[in-house]
Amino acid sequence: MDNSFNNISFNEEDNIDIKQELRRYLRYWPWFVLTLFVMLTSAYLYLRYAPRIFETYSKVKILDESDGLELPTSAFIFKRSNINLENEIEILTSYLIMNRVVRELNLNTSFYEEGTIQTSQIEALPFDFKQVIHPDSIVGNLSYQIRIKGNGLEINDLVTGKMFSIADSTTQYLEYDLPFEVSFNATDLETLPKGKTYIINFNPIKNAALGLKAKISVEAIGEQSDLLKLSIKGESKVLSEKILNTLMDVFDRDGIYDRQLISKRTLDFIDERFVFLAEELDSIEVDRQDFKERNNIIDIAVDAELGIEQRAQSDEEVFQINNQLALTKLLDESLQGNSNSDLLPSNIGIENSSINVLISDYNSAVINRDKFLNSGGTNNPMVQQAVEQVESLRANINKSIETYTSQLNVSLEQLSLRKRRFSGTVAQIPEKEKLLRAIDRQQKIKESLYLLLLQKREEAAINLAITEPSIKVVEYALSGSYPISPRSNIIYAGALLGGILIPFGILYLIFLLDTKLHGKEDITKINSKTPIIGEIPVVKTKEEDIFDDPNARTALAESFRILSSNVDFILPVRDDGKAKVIYCTSTIKGEGKTFISLNLSLALSSINKKVLLIGADLRNPQIHNRINEDKHKPGLSNYLHDGNFDWRDSLIKGFVKHPNHSIMLSGSIPPNPAQLLTNGRFTKLIKEAKEEFDYIIVDTAPTILVTDTMLISQLADATVYLARANYTDKNLLKYSKDLAESGRLKNMAYVINSVGASKSYGYGYNYGYNYGYGNKE
């Protein structure tokens, strides 16, 4: 049988074994049960005493100011709203709006009712309360506790620790330095439960506004909607509803005020301009009046027509005077050129009646003279009288003509001056018209501006009177009938989940951080080619760790019987009848190689095989401790050092019930173990012992610490490599893998010691079989 045990399939895939992983965790099922119980109990207590939180919500529609436009906007054409809901949300949740809500509802003052375990917020106290301190004067947190007594109230300042007892029905007239007043009557005091405690907290306006800002949630309802949903969570449904309704009202009034502010500012501006325009219009009227007075203007058109008419009349009068002068000159020339017998022309157009009368008298006198001359002589007194009369009339006519001519010249000169004046007046009319038109233009501009402002003032007044609201309330604040927190199903589900995940997570971290070996799976993951021939359970007491009774039925005895059987499978088959050499080694100290080698030798001895156990760990011998022998008893080191020493003399019988079992201790600890092991005497020892024993078990030194085992490894038929559960680091298995693959340890197989010390893999052994024979169970 050549290493036939290697043909047995110990290789496993690297895939995770779900069942094995579950066993790792289910091994700790009491911890899962305990955690579930604690979590469910905590959940029940939390649900029993946690405050009930209700959600209150309201819905508003933001009104679009451009809805009244006659022409469709681009937003209307493309089905988009002109409202920027993100801006409206920011305004709704702004500190300014929250500050106004806090001031209107006096939210910087909060009331609480103390219960046996929890304290709940309430909307108002069950008795009259009046805050006397101004909200802006609160700079820090103030807290007062009011306890209902049988004869009154007891007020405790929680900040300063002062205590006030109120026996009267009010604190109004008491000299206590309290920021509030409370009033109650005997009936109220009787109805209130005795010993009930209420708490009043005063906070600065800023803190209350910021706290409210954090509690208010505003979100749009849909992408194409103009509706906003306002929500708040709190213990008091009435208080939450008041807050949301007040918030909507404040926001609406804020929008209305903004639009009214434009109208108010328009009215104020127009009123200021009215005063200025009135002064300017008065100044223009005065200037116009002065201009007309200085220039004797009533109306430019009338004055121009009158001036032209006066100039034409003056021309006519000058013409008439010149005509009279011409007629007078003709009459004078006729008078001077005519003889005394010539008659003068009459009614030639002279407009002087005296001259016309004189001419008429003159002509009558001439006719009368000529008649007297014809009838009488020149000396006739009648003729002479007639001649004198003609001469006298002639002289009068001449003088009258001179006088009339002088009068006409004077009139002509005056009319000429008047004509020039009228001409100058008419010539100045365009300039005066231009100046007057400029004044009128200024006046019309001011009057038009005045009328425009008057119209705008009326429009602003109308807009101020009929300002549209900013929002339309779709739903006033409503509170749910059932609290949103705590939710029993979620709490219990979380408790169940936590009861499972908490121990699972802790165990997972433990397993994740645990680098120790726990079972054969850890070995096969690293070195699947090397077989595992035994798993030795943990031994609770030191007295039970020795297989000293060949007939024992303990778990330890059965595990070493199985190990001894498996060792036979890996040993090479020989027909020479010589002993088979088995090395027991490990990676580091403390993995139990001495324990395994001793009990393996006893297990082989229990089946009537002659077995020799050699303590080859010369640096740290331990076998003597197991059999209570002297540490310095001669042994292997003495044989290796002394060529005359017979190894048979060092053999001892350590167990009475194992007559075929012999032990060769390590002997005195030498200074040069490596040199002793390689001087040839150890090879001689093995060769001679093979002739006398069936099995030779060699307890060697740890491989990673010293080279002693490597120096004598070629003498072994099989090497039992120890790994201790919950002790050996998994990384050390790579070293043992390298030893096996490189062949430095011959025919190596693993044995796992202390299986069951780590419960993560859940190994349990029960070797207490009863075959109906023997006296032990």
NORFEN-V843976 format. One record per residue. N is the residue number from 0. RES is the residue in one small letter. NEAR is the number of other ideal C-beta (glycine too) atoms within 10 Angstrom. Layout:
# NORFEN-V843976
n->(N N)
res->(RES RES)
near->(NEAR NEAR)
This chain:
# NORFEN-V843976
n->(0 1 2 3 4 5 6 7 8 9 10 11 12 13 14 15 16 17 18 19 20 21 22 23 24 25 26 27 28 29 30 31 32 33 34 35 36 37 38 39 40 41 42 43 44 45 46 47 48 49 50 51 52 53 54 55 56 57 58 59 60 61 62 63 64 65 66 67 68 69 70 71 72 73 74 75 76 77 78 79 80 81 82 83 84 85 86 87 88 89 90 91 92 93 94 95 96 97 98 99 100 101 102 103 104 105 106 107 108 109 110 111 112 113 114 115 116 117 118 119 120 121 122 123 124 125 126 127 128 129 130 131 132 133 134 135 136 137 138 139 140 141 142 143 144 145 146 147 148 149 150 151 152 153 154 155 156 157 158 159 160 161 162 163 164 165 166 167 168 169 170 171 172 173 174 175 176 177 178 179 180 181 182 183 184 185 186 187 188 189 190 191 192 193 194 195 196 197 198 199 200 201 202 203 204 205 206 207 208 209 210 211 212 213 214 215 216 217 218 219 220 221 222 223 224 225 226 227 228 229 230 231 232 233 234 235 236 237 238 239 240 241 242 243 244 245 246 247 248 249 250 251 252 253 254 255 256 257 258 259 260 261 262 263 264 265 266 267 268 269 270 271 272 273 274 275 276 277 278 279 280 281 282 283 284 285 286 287 288 289 290 291 292 293 294 295 296 297 298 299 300 301 302 303 304 305 306 307 308 309 310 311 312 313 314 315 316 317 318 319 320 321 322 323 324 325 326 327 328 329 330 331 332 333 334 335 336 337 338 339 340 341 342 343 344 345 346 347 348 349 350 351 352 353 354 355 356 357 358 359 360 361 362 363 364 365 366 367 368 369 370 371 372 373 374 375 376 377 378 379 380 381 382 383 384 385 386 387 388 389 390 391 392 393 394 395 396 397 398 399 400 401 402 403 404 405 406 407 408 409 410 411 412 413 414 415 416 417 418 419 420 421 422 423 424 425 426 427 428 429 430 431 432 433 434 435 436 437 438 439 440 441 442 443 444 445 446 447 448 449 450 451 452 453 454 455 456 457 458 459 460 461 462 463 464 465 466 467 468 469 470 471 472 473 474 475 476 477 478 479 480 481 482 483 484 485 486 487 488 489 490 491 492 493 494 495 496 497 498 499 500 501 502 503 504 505 506 507 508 509 510 511 512 513 514 515 516 517 518 519 520 521 522 523 524 525 526 527 528 529 530 531 532 533 534 535 536 537 538 539 540 541 542 543 544 545 546 547 548 549 550 551 552 553 554 555 556 557 558 559 560 561 562 563 564 565 566 567 568 569 570 571 572 573 574 575 576 577 578 579 580 581 582 583 584 585 586 587 588 589 590 591 592 593 594 595 596 597 598 599 600 601 602 603 604 605 606 607 608 609 610 611 612 613 614 615 616 617 618 619 620 621 622 623 624 625 626 627 628 629 630 631 632 633 634 635 636 637 638 639 640 641 642 643 644 645 646 647 648 649 650 651 652 653 654 655 656 657 658 659 660 661 662 663 664 665 666 667 668 669 670 671 672 673 674 675 676 677 678 679 680 681 682 683 684 685 686 687 688 689 690 691 692 693 694 695 696 697 698 699 700 701 702 703 704 705 706 707 708 709 710 711 712 713 714 715 716 717 718 719 720 721 722 723 724 725 726 727 728 729 730 731 732 733 734 735 736 737 738 739 740 741 742 743 744 745 746 747 748 749 750 751 752 753 754 755 756 757 758 759 760 761 762 763 764 765 766 767 768 769 770 771 772 773 774 775 776)
res->(m d n s f n n i s f n e e d n i d i k q e l r r y l r y w p w f v l t l f v m l t s a y l y l r y a p r i f e t y s k v k i l d e s d g l e l p t s a f i f k r s n i n l e n e i e i l t s y l i m n r v v r e l n l n t s f y e e g t i q t s q i e a l p f d f k q v i h p d s i v g n l s y q i r i k g n g l e i n d l v t g k m f s i a d s t t q y l e y d l p f e v s f n a t d l e t l p k g k t y i i n f n p i k n a a l g l k a k i s v e a i g e q s d l l k l s i k g e s k v l s e k i l n t l m d v f d r d g i y d r q l i s k r t l d f i d e r f v f l a e e l d s i e v d r q d f k e r n n i i d i a v d a e l g i e q r a q s d e e v f q i n n q l a l t k l l d e s l q g n s n s d l l p s n i g i e n s s i n v l i s d y n s a v i n r d k f l n s g g t n n p m v q q a v e q v e s l r a n i n k s i e t y t s q l n v s l e q l s l r k r r f s g t v a q i p e k e k l l r a i d r q q k i k e s l y l l l l q k r e e a a i n l a i t e p s i k v v e y a l s g s y p i s p r s n i i y a g a l l g g i l i p f g i l y l i f l l d t k l h g k e d i t k i n s k t p i i g e i p v v k t k e e d i f d d p n a r t a l a e s f r i l s s n v d f i l p v r d d g k a k v i y c t s t i k g e g k t f i s l n l s l a l s s i n k k v l l i g a d l r n p q i h n r i n e d k h k p g l s n y l h d g n f d w r d s l i k g f v k h p n h s i m l s g s i p p n p a q l l t n g r f t k l i k e a k e e f d y i i v d t a p t i l v t d t m l i s q l a d a t v y l a r a n y t d k n l l k y s k d l a e s g r l k n m a y v i n s v g a s k s y g y g y n y g y n y g y g n k e)
near->(10 10 15 10 18 15 9 12 8 18 9 13 9 7 6 8 12 8 9 13 11 11 14 21 18 11 17 19 10 9 15 17 12 13 20 17 12 14 21 16 11 14 22 14 11 13 14 10 12 15 14 13 14 19 18 23 18 22 19 25 15 24 16 15 13 13 9 7 11 4 5 9 12 8 13 15 8 7 7 11 14 14 17 10 19 9 10 20 17 12 17 22 18 15 13 10 20 26 18 19 24 27 16 14 18 12 21 22 20 19 19 19 16 15 12 5 9 13 14 13 15 17 14 11 16 16 19 14 17 11 15 10 13 9 17 11 10 20 9 9 12 20 15 20 16 23 17 19 16 8 9 15 21 16 20 17 16 14 12 9 7 13 11 16 12 20 9 12 17 15 20 11 7 12 6 12 9 19 15 18 16 21 15 22 11 8 8 14 17 9 10 16 8 10 9 14 16 22 18 22 16 21 21 18 20 16 14 25 23 16 16 22 16 10 14 19 14 18 10 16 14 7 6 9 14 19 15 23 16 24 17 22 16 18 19 19 19 14 19 25 21 18 26 23 18 17 26 22 15 20 24 17 14 16 20 15 12 12 16 16 11 13 18 15 11 18 17 11 14 21 11 10 15 14 9 10 17 12 10 16 16 11 12 19 13 10 13 17 11 11 15 17 9 9 16 9 18 9 11 18 10 10 19 17 13 15 19 15 11 17 19 12 14 20 14 11 16 17 11 16 21 13 14 20 16 12 19 23 13 14 25 16 10 15 17 9 8 14 5 11 10 12 14 19 16 15 8 13 14 22 14 20 8 13 22 16 14 23 25 14 16 23 17 14 20 22 13 16 22 16 13 19 16 8 10 14 9 9 7 14 9 14 20 15 13 21 18 12 17 22 14 13 20 18 11 16 21 15 11 20 21 12 13 21 17 10 14 23 12 11 16 17 11 14 20 13 11 16 18 12 14 20 16 11 19 17 10 12 19 11 10 19 16 11 14 18 11 11 18 14 11 16 16 11 12 19 13 10 14 17 10 11 18 13 11 15 18 12 13 21 15 11 17 16 9 7 16 12 12 21 19 13 15 13 13 12 23 15 18 11 7 9 18 11 14 16 14 12 7 11 19 15 12 14 22 14 11 18 21 15 14 16 20 15 11 13 18 13 10 11 13 8 7 14 11 15 28 26 22 21 14 19 24 19 13 15 22 15 11 22 26 20 24 24 20 27 22 18 20 9 6 8 8 14 17 18 26 20 15 19 11 21 17 17 19 21 22 19 22 26 19 16 21 25 14 18 24 15 17 22 18 12 10 11 5 6 8 16 22 21 23 25 27 28 30 28 23 18 14 11 25 25 28 22 23 24 28 29 25 26 32 26 26 29 26 23 13 10 17 17 25 26 31 30 24 29 27 24 15 13 22 18 26 21 10 18 16 7 15 8 15 12 14 17 28 30 24 20 24 26 16 12 9 5 18 10 20 12 9 20 17 16 12 21 18 8 14 21 12 18 27 23 26 25 27 25 25 16 14 18 6 13 22 17 12 21 25 16 14 9 18 20 14 14 21 18 11 13 23 21 9 14 22 18 26 27 31 29 28 28 26 20 23 15 14 17 13 22 27 17 18 21 19 11 17 23 20 23 26 29 27 26 27 25 27 19 17 27 13 16 11 19 21 13 12 26 18 12 23 20 13 8 11 15 26 16 21 24 25 24 27 25 26 22 24 21 16 20 13 19 19 17 20 11 15 8 16 11 9 9 6 4 6 11 6 11 8)
